[in-house]
Every structure is written in structure tokens, then in C-alpha cells.
């Protein structure tokens, strides 16, 4: 089982009371989608006292070449900025005098503008590693330890099992 590169502190809300977290697999998201989602949240919360934190920034340039171009002649021209989002990454956080139902509605509208599945998170929600929520007896150490312990004193991994075809039996 591979764990994401980010520690659980990066995947739980830190600066705000509410957040919008990526729920499905890793993906590459253009900066235009993030901008539209941010405008949607701001439009829904217009007139309220709040602070919106963006936890990601588009820092990867995407370069494209035209269709039916021959190979070579360089990388192509710059097209747009993008960001790679791992699973369970919080993208937006909200802090201020905003009721939870209003914040949930604003993040729901923003999630519809973004590709993928999204979930609303509270400050008190447990952190997430991959798609597993920590809590209720599940810890980060329990996810990292081996699922099966080999018996002590055996060399299971040292030598492969002998097959019948490779045996050197003098009677054959």
C-alpha cells in the first residue's frame, strides 16, 4: 500500500474552519478551473465577513504542439498553467463569521465547477491518509506497518522454492 507524499497535517484543515478536499484519485487541474471555483465561492459569500485561503497554486506550465506536426522542432508553445492535486488535498479553506450550511453550499457549488469528486470538511474532522480517515482506532503507524508477519527463524525470502523439473535425481 503506498501512502501519499503529504503528511496528514497537510491534508487536514489548518487555517480555516471549513474546507474543500479532493476525494477521488490524483489529477492535474488547470488554473482556470481553480479561478472559476474561487469566483463561485466569493459570489455565494458576497457581503459576509470571511477569509478564503487557497492552499494550492498552479505552478506547472503545459506546452502544446499543433495536430499533425512532425516530430522534433522543440517542445511547443506555452498553453496554460496547471497544478497536480493528490488525493485528499484540501484546495480551499474558509474562516470567518459564516454559518456551516452557507459554507457547505458555497463549497458544493465550487465542487461542481471543478473536475473530480470533492467533499466538505470541518476543522474537527479527522485527517485523511489516501482515502482512509484516521480515527476510531486507525492510526498512521497502523497503516505503515506490515499486514503479515513472517515466522521468526525462517528464510522465506532468501531462497526460492525448488521445482520438480530442476531436481538432480540420478534415477531419471
SERO-4910 file (N, C-alpha, C, O; in steps of 0.05 Angstrom, whole numbers):
BEGIN
 pado doro    nc1    nc2    nc3   cac1   cac2   cac3    cc1    cc2    cc3    oc1    oc2    oc3
  Unk    A     17    -23      0      0      0      0     18     25      0     35     27     17
  Unk    A     14     42    -19     31     66    -20     16     89     -6     -8     93    -11
  Unk    A     31    104     10     19    126     24     25    152      8     46    153     -6
  Unk    A      8    172      9     14    196     -5     38    210      6     47    205     29
  Unk    A     49    228    -10     74    242     -2     69    262     20     88    268     35
  Unk    A     45    272     23     40    292     43     34    279     70     19    259     71
  Unk    A     44    290     92     37    280    118      8    289    124     -3    307    111
  Unk    A     -5    276    143    -33    283    149    -37    312    157    -59    322    153
  Unk    A    -17    326    167    -20    354    174    -27    370    150    -42    390    152
  Unk    A    -16    363    126    -22    377    102    -50    372     91    -61    387     75
  Unk    A    -62    350    101    -88    342     90   -111    348    108   -134    340    102
  Unk    A   -106    362    130   -128    370    147   -129    400    148   -109    413    143
  Unk    A   -152    411    155   -155    439    156   -138    452    177   -137    443    200
  Unk    A   -123    473    170   -105    485    189   -111    515    193   -110    525    216
  Unk    A   -118    529    172   -122    558    175   -151    566    176   -156    589    184
  Unk    A   -169    549    169   -196    557    167   -214    538    183   -206    518    194
  Unk    A   -240    545    184   -260    529    198   -271    508    179   -279    486    189
  Unk    A   -272    513    153   -284    495    134   -265    492    110   -248    509    105
  Unk    A   -268    470     96   -250    466     73   -263    449     51   -284    437     55
  Unk    A   -251    449     28   -259    433      5   -236    414     -2   -214    423     -9
  Unk    A   -241    388      0   -220    368     -3   -225    350    -27   -248    342    -31
  Unk    A   -204    344    -42   -205    325    -64   -211    297    -53   -198    288    -35
  Unk    A   -231    284    -65   -240    258    -54   -231    234    -71   -227    213    -60
  Unk    A   -228    237    -97   -221    214   -114   -191    215   -120   -176    227   -105
  Unk    A   -183    203   -142   -155    198   -148   -141    224   -156   -153    245   -160
  Unk    A   -114    222   -158    -98    245   -165   -105    255   -193   -112    239   -210
  Unk    A   -102    281   -197   -108    292   -223    -93    318   -227    -83    330   -208
  Unk    A    -92    326   -252    -80    351   -260   -102    371   -265   -120    365   -281
  Unk    A   -101    394   -253   -123    413   -255   -113    440   -265    -93    450   -255
  Unk    A   -126    451   -286   -117    477   -297   -123    500   -278   -142    498   -261
  Unk    A   -108    521   -280   -111    544   -263   -138    558   -268   -149    570   -250
  Unk    A   -148    556   -293   -174    568   -299   -196    556   -283   -215    570   -274
  Unk    A   -195    529   -278   -216    516   -262   -215    525   -233   -235    529   -221
  Unk    A   -190    528   -222   -188    538   -195   -198    567   -192   -210    574   -172
  Unk    A   -193    583   -213   -202    611   -212   -233    612   -213   -245    629   -199
  Unk    A   -245    596   -230   -274    596   -232   -286    586   -205   -307    597   -196
  Unk    A   -274    566   -193   -285    556   -167   -282    578   -145   -300    581   -129
  Unk    A   -260    592   -145   -256    613   -126   -276    636   -130   -287    646   -110
  Unk    A   -282    643   -155   -302    663   -160   -330    654   -152   -346    670   -142
  Unk    A   -336    628   -155   -361    617   -147   -365    619   -116   -386    627   -107
  Unk    A   -344    613   -101   -345    615    -72   -349    644    -64   -366    650    -47
  Unk    A   -334    662    -76   -336    690    -69   -363    702    -76   -374    719    -61
  Unk    A   -375    693    -98   -401    702   -106   -423    693    -86   -441    708    -79
  Unk    A   -420    668    -76   -440    658    -57   -437    671    -30   -457    675    -16
  Unk    A   -413    679    -22   -408    691      4   -407    721      3   -397    733     22
  Unk    A   -416    733    -18   -415    762    -21   -429    776      2   -452    769      9
  Unk    A   -416    796     14   -428    812     35   -423    800     63   -432    813     83
  Unk    A   -410    778     65   -405    765     91   -376    771    100   -359    778     83
  Unk    A   -371    768    125   -344    772    136   -330    746    137   -335    729    154
  Unk    A   -311    742    118   -297    717    116   -269    721    105   -263    742     94
  Unk    A   -253    700    107   -226    700     94   -224    673     80   -227    652     92
  Unk    A   -217    674     54   -214    650     38   -185    645     33   -170    662     23
  Unk    A   -176    620     40   -148    613     36   -146    593     13   -161    574     11
  Unk    A   -128    598     -6   -122    579    -27    -97    563    -19    -76    575    -14
  Unk    A   -100    537    -17    -78    520     -8    -61    510    -31    -40    497    -26
  Unk    A    -69    514    -56    -53    505    -78    -49    528    -98    -65    547    -98
  Unk    A    -28    526   -114    -25    546   -135    -15    531   -160      0    512   -159
  Unk    A    -24    541   -183    -17    528   -208     11    536   -215     17    559   -221
  Unk    A     30    517   -214     58    523   -218     71    506   -240     95    507   -242
  Unk    A     55    492   -255     66    475   -276     56    485   -303     32    487   -307
  Unk    A     74    492   -321     66    501   -347     61    478   -366     76    458   -366
  Unk    A     40    480   -382     33    460   -402     39    472   -429     29    493   -436
  Unk    A     55    457   -445     63    466   -471     50    447   -491     51    422   -487
  Unk    A     40    457   -513     27    440   -533     37    446   -561     47    468   -567
  Unk    A     35    426   -578     42    429   -606     16    424   -622     -2    410   -612
  Unk    A     15    434   -645     -9    430   -662    -12    401   -671      7    385   -670
  Unk    A    -36    395   -680    -41    368   -690    -26    364   -717    -22    383   -731
  Unk    A    -19    339   -722     -6    331   -747     20    346   -751     27    352   -774
  Unk    A     34    351   -730     61    363   -731     82    341   -732     78    320   -719
  Unk    A    103    345   -747    124    326   -747    139    326   -721    139    346   -706
  Unk    A    152    304   -715    168    302   -690    192    321   -691    202    327   -712
  Unk    A    200    329   -667    223    347   -666    215    376   -666    192    383   -662
  Unk    A    234    393   -671    230    422   -673    221    434   -646    207    455   -646
  Unk    A    228    422   -624    222    435   -598    197    425   -584    184    406   -593
  Unk    A    192    438   -563    172    429   -544    144    439   -550    124    427   -541
  Unk    A    141    460   -564    115    472   -569    113    499   -555    132    507   -541
  Unk    A     90    512   -558     87    538   -545     71    534   -519     56    515   -516
  Unk    A     74    554   -501     60    553   -475     30    555   -480     21    571   -496
  Unk    A     15    538   -465    -14    538   -468    -28    548   -443    -43    567   -444
  Unk    A    -23    535   -420    -36    543   -395    -21    533   -371     -3    516   -373
  Unk    A    -28    543   -347    -16    534   -322    -34    513   -310    -58    513   -313
  Unk    A    -22    495   -295    -37    473   -282    -24    466   -255     -2    475   -249
  Unk    A    -38    450   -240    -28    440   -214    -34    411   -212    -56    402   -221
  Unk    A    -16    395   -200    -22    367   -194    -33    364   -166    -21    373   -147
  Unk    A    -57    353   -164    -70    350   -138    -71    321   -130    -82    304   -144
  Unk    A    -58    314   -108    -60    287    -98    -87    283    -84   -101    302    -77
  Unk    A    -94    258    -80   -119    251    -66   -118    263    -38    -97    262    -25
  Unk    A   -141    272    -28   -144    283     -1   -131    309      4   -126    317     27
  Unk    A   -124    324    -17   -112    350    -13   -134    371    -10   -154    371    -25
  Unk    A   -132    388     10   -151    410     14   -142    433     -4   -119    441     -4
  Unk    A   -161    442    -20   -155    463    -40   -163    491    -30   -147    509    -33
  Unk    A   -186    493    -18   -195    519     -7   -203    516     22   -213    495     31
  Unk    A   -197    537     38   -205    538     66   -220    564     71   -214    584     58
  Unk    A   -238    564     89   -255    587     95   -255    592    125   -259    573    141
  Unk    A   -251    617    132   -251    624    161   -267    650    163   -264    668    146
  Unk    A   -283    652    184   -298    677    188   -325    672    200   -331    650    209
  Unk    A   -342    693    199   -369    691    210   -388    681    189   -406    695    180
  Unk    A   -385    656    182   -402    643    162   -414    618    174   -399    602    186
  Unk    A   -440    615    171   -453    591    181   -444    566    165   -438    569    142
  Unk    A   -444    543    178   -435    519    165   -451    512    141   -440    503    120
  Unk    A   -478    516    142   -495    509    119   -488    527     95   -489    518     72
  Unk    A   -482    552    100   -476    571     78   -449    563     66   -445    563     41
  Unk    A   -429    557     83   -403    548     73   -405    522     58   -392    519     37
  Unk    A   -421    504     68   -425    478     54   -437    482     26   -429    469      7
  Unk    A   -456    501     24   -469    507     -2   -449    520    -21   -448    513    -44
  Unk    A   -432    538    -11   -412    551    -28   -392    531    -38   -385    532    -62
  Unk    A   -383    513    -21   -363    493    -30   -376    472    -48   -363    461    -66
  Unk    A   -402    467    -44   -416    448    -62   -417    460    -90   -412    446   -110
  Unk    A   -424    486    -92   -425    499   -118   -397    500   -131   -395    495   -156
  Unk    A   -376    505   -116   -349    505   -126   -340    478   -135   -327    475   -155
  Unk    A   -348    457   -121   -341    430   -128   -353    421   -154   -342    405   -169
  Unk    A   -377    432   -161   -389    426   -186   -374    439   -210   -376    429   -232
  Unk    A   -360    460   -204   -344    473   -225   -317    460   -230   -304    464   -250
  Unk    A   -308    443   -211   -282    430   -212   -285    401   -222   -305    389   -216
  Unk    A   -265    391   -236   -266    363   -243   -261    345   -219   -245    352   -201
  Unk    A   -273    322   -219   -269    303   -197   -290    304   -175   -309    319   -177
  Unk    A   -286    288   -154   -304    287   -132   -292    303   -109   -268    302   -104
  Unk    A   -309    318    -94   -300    335    -73   -317    331    -48   -340    322    -50
  Unk    A   -305    336    -25   -320    334      0   -315    359     17   -294    371     17
  Unk    A   -336    365     33   -334    387     52   -322    377     77   -330    356     87
  Unk    A   -303    392     89   -290    383    113   -293    406    134   -293    429    128
  Unk    A   -294    397    159   -295    415    182   -267    416    195   -250    400    188
  Unk    A   -263    435    212   -238    437    227   -234    412    245   -212    403    249
  Unk    A   -256    401    255   -255    379    274   -254    352    261   -253    332    275
  Unk    A   -256    350    235   -255    324    221   -228    312    224   -208    326    226
  Unk    A   -227    285    225   -201    272    228   -185    275    202   -196    278    180
  Unk    A   -158    274    204   -142    275    179   -145    250    162   -156    230    172
  Unk    A   -137    252    137   -141    230    118   -114    223    106    -99    240     99
  Unk    A   -109    197    104    -85    187     90    -95    171     66   -107    150     70
  Unk    A    -91    181     42   -102    168     19   -132    172     19   -142    195     18
  Unk    A   -147    150     21   -176    152     24   -185    141     51   -209    138     56
  Unk    A   -166    136     69   -172    126     96   -172    148    116   -152    162    119
  Unk    A   -194    151    131   -195    171    152   -183    160    177   -190    138    186
  Unk    A   -165    176    189   -153    167    214   -172    173    237   -188    191    235
  Unk    A   -172    156    257   -190    158    280   -204    131    283   -202    114    266
  Unk    A   -219    128    305   -232    103    311   -213     79    311   -219     58    300
  Unk    A   -190     83    323   -170     61    325   -151     60    302   -131     45    303
  Unk    A   -155     74    280   -137     74    257   -117     97    261   -124    120    264
  Unk    A    -91     90    262    -70    110    265    -52    109    241    -53     90    225
  Unk    A    -35    128    239    -15    129    217      4    106    219     12     94    199
  Unk    A     12     99    244     30     76    248     17     50    240     31     32    229
  Unk    A     -9     47    245    -22     22    238    -24     19    207    -25     -3    197
  Unk    A    -25     41    193    -26     40    164      2     34    152      4     22    131
  Unk    A     23     42    166     50     37    156     61     10    162     79      0    148
  Unk    A     51     -4    182     62    -30    190     54    -51    170     34    -49    156
  Unk    A     70    -72    169     65    -94    151     39   -109    158     33   -111    182
  Unk    A     25   -119    139      0   -133    143      5   -161    153    -12   -172    168
  Unk    A     27   -173    145     32   -201    151     61   -203    162     79   -192    151
  Unk    A     64   -217    184     90   -221    196    100   -249    189     86   -268    196
  Unk    A    123   -252    176    134   -278    171    143   -291    197    151   -277    215
  Unk    A    142   -318    199    151   -331    223    181   -326    228    196   -324    209
  Unk    A    188   -324    253    216   -319    260    233   -344    255    223   -366    258
  Unk    A    257   -340    246    276   -362    242    273   -375    215    287   -394    209
  Unk    A    256   -365    198    254   -377    171    266   -358    151    267   -333    155
  Unk    A    275   -369    129    286   -353    107    267   -355     83    275   -366     63
  Unk    A    244   -343     86    224   -345     64    233   -330     39    228   -339     17
  Unk    A    247   -308     43    254   -291     20    282   -298     10    290   -288    -12
  Unk    A    298   -313     25    326   -318     17    329   -337     -7    344   -331    -25
  Unk    A    314   -359     -7    317   -378    -29    289   -385    -41    270   -389    -26
  Unk    A    287   -386    -67    262   -393    -80    256   -422    -76    275   -438    -71
  Unk    A    231   -430    -77    224   -459    -74    235   -475    -97    237   -466   -119
  Unk    A    243   -500    -91    254   -517   -111    232   -530   -127    211   -538   -116
  Unk    A    235   -531   -153    215   -543   -170    223   -572   -177    246   -579   -175
  Unk    A    204   -587   -186    209   -616   -193    226   -618   -218    241   -638   -220
  Unk    A    225   -600   -237    239   -602   -262    269   -597   -258    285   -606   -274
  Unk    A    277   -582   -238    305   -575   -235    319   -593   -215    342   -589   -209
  Unk    A    306   -614   -205    319   -632   -186    339   -649   -201    334   -657   -224
  Unk    A    361   -656   -187    381   -673   -199    379   -701   -188    395   -709   -171
  Unk    A    359   -715   -196    354   -742   -186    369   -762   -205    364   -762   -229
  Unk    A    387   -779   -193    403   -797   -211    386   -819   -223    395   -831   -242
  Unk    A    362   -824   -213    346   -846   -224    333   -838   -250    323   -856   -265
  Unk    A    332   -813   -257    318   -805   -281    336   -805   -305    328   -798   -327
***
